[in-house]
Amino acid sequence: MELGLAGKVVLITGASGGLGASMAAAFAAEGAAVAVHYRTRAEGAGRVVKQIEASGSKAQQFYADLRVEAEIESLVTSVVEQFGGIDCLVNNAGVVLKAYAEDTDANHWDDTLNINLRAPHLLSRAVLPYLKSGGSVIHNSSIHAINTVQNFSAYAASKAGLDALAKAQALEWAEQGIRVNVVSPGVVPVERTEAVLEGVKEAWMPHIPLRRYGLPADIASMVLFLASEQASWITGQSFIVDGGMSCRMDMPSRGRMVAPTE
């Protein structure tokens, strides 16, 4: 299936590792030039860039603190200067700060929403003048936007807000031919979490109907599709990629029901 991404320029935030690095590699494999954003992991961003260049595609790493509006604007300007434009923005960077609602003070709340909601808004706004018809914005959200658990109040609120933001952006920018969509991953081990998740795998599997954790490539494939020409009539939508976990009510499985006989 031809995705039509060759020669496109993609800016991916938080691409120095984890899901972002997988997305970067996937776009590069399709011939796109990739702007690899990072804040704290310069070494990781460098590795991603080298891997992409070794495959024959173009990439460059860019630093920015997404809590600072001026740095967001500078990031976008630098990418445009380096690559000549931007065709797709993937708002992947995010933070998970855990606390019960009553323990979530203003600093905790602001730290979470500044990265998970405010930054995607400001980034989308900054790239808008450079996106041509056919361009797209993809937000990396979470299944916590739909159903959450204790200890995630600020995180869940930020991701639910991101879903709502995407719908508003999709409506407002549709006349310009710009699409906005959301990918909501389930449980996907990455470098920072794989050891912990492996230790609790037995407890998790009953909650995931497909009986495995997600892979970074599972998320990258959906992001790639949404950025491609194959998704040219899709906008304002949220796609859950969670192995079926969100389909199930939080209750014991009753197994197969037997139809009553007459």
Secondary structure in CASP SS format (residue, H / E / C, confidence):
PFRMAT SS
TARGET T0000
AUTHOR 0000-0000-0000
METHOD secondary structure of the structure
MODEL  1
M C 1.00
E C 1.00
L C 1.00
G C 1.00
L C 1.00
A C 1.00
G C 1.00
K C 1.00
V E 1.00
V E 1.00
L E 1.00
I E 1.00
T C 1.00
G C 1.00
A C 1.00
S C 1.00
G C 1.00
G H 1.00
L H 1.00
G H 1.00
A H 1.00
S H 1.00
M H 1.00
A H 1.00
A H 1.00
A H 1.00
F H 1.00
A H 1.00
A H 1.00
E C 1.00
G C 1.00
A C 1.00
A E 1.00
V E 1.00
A E 1.00
V E 1.00
H E 1.00
Y E 1.00
R C 1.00
T C 1.00
R C 1.00
A H 1.00
E H 1.00
G H 1.00
A H 1.00
G H 1.00
R H 1.00
V H 1.00
V H 1.00
K H 1.00
Q H 1.00
I H 1.00
E H 1.00
A H 1.00
S C 1.00
G C 1.00
S C 1.00
K C 1.00
A E 1.00
Q E 1.00
Q E 1.00
F E 1.00
Y E 1.00
A C 1.00
D C 1.00
L C 1.00
R C 1.00
V C 1.00
E H 1.00
A H 1.00
E H 1.00
I H 1.00
E H 1.00
S H 1.00
L H 1.00
V H 1.00
T H 1.00
S H 1.00
V H 1.00
V H 1.00
E H 1.00
Q H 1.00
F H 1.00
G C 1.00
G C 1.00
I C 1.00
D C 1.00
C E 1.00
L E 1.00
V E 1.00
N E 1.00
N C 1.00
A C 1.00
G C 1.00
V C 1.00
V C 1.00
L C 1.00
K C 1.00
A E 1.00
Y C 1.00
A H 1.00
E H 1.00
D H 1.00
T C 1.00
D C 1.00
A H 1.00
N H 1.00
H H 1.00
W H 1.00
D H 1.00
D H 1.00
T H 1.00
L H 1.00
N H 1.00
I H 1.00
N H 1.00
L H 1.00
R H 1.00
A H 1.00
P H 1.00
H H 1.00
L H 1.00
L H 1.00
S H 1.00
R H 1.00
A H 1.00
V H 1.00
L H 1.00
P H 1.00
Y H 1.00
L C 1.00
K C 1.00
S C 1.00
G C 1.00
G C 1.00
S E 1.00
V E 1.00
I E 1.00
H E 1.00
N E 1.00
S C 1.00
S C 1.00
I H 1.00
H H 1.00
A H 1.00
I C 1.00
N C 1.00
T C 1.00
V C 1.00
Q C 1.00
N C 1.00
F E 1.00
S H 1.00
A H 1.00
Y H 1.00
A H 1.00
A H 1.00
S H 1.00
K H 1.00
A H 1.00
G H 1.00
L H 1.00
D H 1.00
A H 1.00
L H 1.00
A H 1.00
K H 1.00
A H 1.00
Q H 1.00
A H 1.00
L H 1.00
E H 1.00
W H 1.00
A H 1.00
E H 1.00
Q H 1.00
G C 1.00
I C 1.00
R E 1.00
V E 1.00
N E 1.00
V E 1.00
V E 1.00
S E 1.00
P E 1.00
G C 1.00
V C 1.00
V C 1.00
P C 1.00
V C 1.00
E C 1.00
R C 1.00
T C 1.00
E H 1.00
A H 1.00
V H 1.00
L H 1.00
E H 1.00
G H 1.00
V C 1.00
K H 1.00
E H 1.00
A H 1.00
W H 1.00
M H 1.00
P H 1.00
H H 1.00
I C 1.00
P C 1.00
L C 1.00
R C 1.00
R C 1.00
Y C 1.00
G C 1.00
L C 1.00
P H 1.00
A H 1.00
D H 1.00
I H 1.00
A H 1.00
S H 1.00
M H 1.00
V H 1.00
L H 1.00
F H 1.00
L H 1.00
A H 1.00
S C 1.00
E H 1.00
Q H 1.00
A H 1.00
S C 1.00
W C 1.00
I C 1.00
T C 1.00
G C 1.00
Q C 1.00
S E 1.00
F E 1.00
I E 1.00
V E 1.00
D C 1.00
G C 1.00
G C 1.00
M H 1.00
S H 1.00
C H 1.00
R C 1.00
M C 1.00
D C 1.00
M C 1.00
P C 1.00
S C 1.00
R C 1.00
G C 1.00
R C 1.00
M C 1.00
V C 1.00
A C 1.00
P C 1.00
T C 1.00
E C 1.00
END
